Amino acid sequence: MQEIRVAWLFGLHESQAGEPTAGGIWFPDNEANRRQLEIIVEAGNDACGSGTHWLEERTA
């Protein structure tokens, strides 16, 4: 199964515990999830600069 998540430059965001992170929660790669995460990537790049956020993929 393919999974996707929003990834970002390490340290740009923090976990609830205040630790630097480099990516969010993994979701199944389907049309609805991909579209929602693409919107988040676009918003992140608008807020933090071009290329700071992207979609990451993996096989689970």
N, C-alpha and C positions, 0 to 999 in steps of 0.2 A: 504494500500500500504506500502511496506517495503522501507525504505530509508537507505542509508549508507553515512558515511563521514570518513575522516581521523581525528583521535584524537591524542593528544599528551599530554605530561606532562604539567600541568598548568604553564604558564609563559615561556615556551620554545620558543614560537613565540609570536609576537605582532600584533594587528590590525593596520590598517593604522593610527589610532589615537594614537598609541603607548601604548595601553592598553594590558595587558597580556591576552592571550586566551588559550583555551584548545581544540579547534576543528575547523574544516573548515566548508564549505558549505555542506548542505545535498543534495544528489542526489538520484534519483530513483534507486533502487537496480535491476540492470540488468547486463547481462554478460559483456558488454562493459565497463560500469561505474565501476563495481567491479574490472575488470582487471586493468584499469587505476589507480584506487585508491590503489590497491595492489602494483603497481610499485612505487607509491609515498611513501607508508608506508616503503617499502624496502629501498628506497633511504634515507628517514628520519632516519631509524635505522642505516644505514651505516654511515651517517654523524654525528648523535648525540648519538649513542649508542643503544645497543640492548634493546628492550622493551620501547623505548621512544615514538614510534608511533604505532598505531594500527587502525583497522577498527572498527567503532562503528555503531550499527544498531538500528533502531527504527521503530515502526509502526506509520504511519502518518494518 
